[in-house]
Amino acid sequence: MKIQKSFDAEGGALYLVPTPIGNLSDMTHRAVEVLKNADCVYAEDTRVTKVLLSHFHVSAPLFSYHVFNEGAKAEEIIKHLQAGKKIALVSDAGLPGISDPGYLVAREALDAGFPVISLPGANAALTALIASGLPCERFFFCGFLSAKPAQRRKELAELVDYPETLIFYEAPHRIRATLKDMFAVFQDRKAVVARELTKRHEEYLRGTLKELASLDHDYKGEIVIMVEGAEKTALQKDLEKLSLSEHFQHYLESGLPEKEAMKRTAKDRGISKSDVYRELMKEKR
């Protein structure tokens, strides 16, 4: 077991620095200070980050760190940490490691005994979720689905019973196909498409999956899709087709004690446990 004390870290340290997802005013003061004090900055796309650093007058040396050179660059960063340097890692927008490179070097830095310090900041998934109108006390972040239709539908099918609000990222050229697949798999649940968050053309489209899948809309920019979770699982729907006693018996045969089986049956059917008990007693007479 290891205990990390992040503040006033002496020696080498890796800082994961969030960057704005569109509006440069969302950059935090602390994030700017960390970048200014870093010995060097690693970025997913140096062309994008160069504009950011220039805007905030950051002069630290800038190096690339992306999915195609992640292994080699992670080793390079570890050597910098061993030399006592402060390293900042950023992605093009949002939090490093969330649908962007960052996990590998964070893990290797920790394995090598160096502190990994994350800063709070912009994130498209959470920004969209809290304004979506969908439940946000529990959610499941799915990131990008496969670009291959058959694999994408398979991935969606694996999520069909999740009760949490589902959050996806998607590219503009795949959005219509993805929404149609979501409607085919999830049926007509409530959903929200958010795009160009924090930018001039920020837009939320709220409706059902059927409405969104059939909408002829000009989707551009970064896109977040949110779908309400399952009200009932496929198993619960199947069990509802059984008689109440058969439903109850299913849980008994799965190994649950009587009280828990009665509780599950009541929850599945949206009735009280006492109602289940009364019905079972009637059937026994």
Beta strands, then each sheet from edge to edge (+ up, - down):
strand 1: 13-16
strand 2: 40-43
strand 3: 62-64
strand 4: 86-90
strand 5: 116-118
strand 6: 139-144
strand 7: 165-170
strand 8: 190-195
strand 9: 203-208
strand 10: 223-227
sheet 1: 3+ 2+ 4+ 1+ 5+
sheet 2: 6+ 7+ 10- 8+ 9-
end
